[in-house]
């Protein structure tokens, strides 16, 4: 198996971001976005997806958290796209349902190269610390658009902290499952088209 890693940087008037991703990692992370709860979610994403992840973001947090969360998702999506390359031998499809106390999040993913996003549910509180709850949905959408994922996410619960955390963990577990190498495929692309 090739080394499925990528480093991606992006600089705009709103954010400066450096991301390094190893798809076949051990769950180690070093994250600093300036938004504490978002850091916690990215650390959980790495831990539960068994991705090695470094994220450094200097964003315009004097405005709000929108650009920071969105742009980190864009760069992380680009890193997944680059690390997976031609996607030869991957499982491709996966679904996970993850509970956290009263909350449950469901994620269904196809690493298809065809970006699509659907979300069902709403978050019970507007914010968690300095993190705006609906940015969890926007993170997942931006990740899908830039990683080339068909992604369906649903969440329910009574506590936004639990709802968002379950969402990030379900996203991590489903992406770990879908990006794994299926030894039966050898170097084959999982598509009748011959490419993804």
Buried (B, 14 or more C-beta within 10 A) or exposed (E): EEEBBBBBEBEEEBBBBBBBBBBBBEBBBBBEBBBEBBBBBBBBBBBBBBBBBBBBBBBBBEEBBBBBBBBBBBBBBBBBBBBBEEBBBBBBBBBBBBEBEEBBBBBBBBBBBEBBBEBEBEBBEEBBEBBBBBBBBBBBBBBBBBBBBBBBBBBBBEBBBBBBBBBBBBBBBBBBBBBBBEEEBEEEBBEEEEEB
